[in-house]
């Protein structure tokens, strides 16, 4: 069993399958189609016990090198804080986020990064996030168990009912994010503990996924069947939409990173 996985500035052609803490995990990260610079997303998965792990996706902003450095800093601070940790890792996660935010702010280069973190412990999960990267959990029959709210004007408008999901996908201000690491007034949202059912699927991803696929489409793709096949089908759909704009479907070229997780 692999103990950890870190992906920084990754350029993957296909999703990779791993096993962490009793879970099947599929990961993917790559820069936007035709992008000349680096992938500003970063992924970290860190095993902290036989049935415990912490998984994270960071999406850097503020210019390509500054963005990739910010996302890498967030993931590296998590890795360092979790080394040797067992049992409850909540304090270590929150301390790592605080440390990363302090370091990114100290750079003074306008760098920032979103961050979503999933704490897995004995069949339960707890989400943490800042920004518009998202954690989603769906049951085998498509019941939505969790979808974190993007920290953005559009995300809050959808949550309040002022915008529907289709309007949000095409909104002119969808790119704006109101809360990220790199902001002195950073706010970390920590969710409640959730017990995973036997066939639940977890999705942890940057906005490169959620800006190009509707929630109901995503659920239908990942809720059942082989997880690796779901990842490949998801990647095919997102890449097609990124490369060809359509009035009927969302299309926003961006770096794309995701983790799919399900019990083995």
Buried (B, 14 or more C-beta within 10 A) or exposed (E): EEEBBBBBBBEBEEBBBBEBBBBBBBBBBBBBEEBEBBBBBBBBBBBBBEBBBBBBBBBBBBBBBBBBBBBBBBBBBBBBBBEEBEEEBBEBBBBBBBBBBEBBBEBEBEBBBBBBBBBBBEBEBBBBBBBBBBBBBBBBEEEBBBBBBBBBBBBBBBEEEEBEEEEBBEBEEBBEBBBBBBBEEBEBBBBEEBEBBEEBBBBBBBBBBBBBBBBEBBBBBBBBEEBBEBBBBBBEBBBBBBEEEEEEBBBBBBBBBBBBBBBE
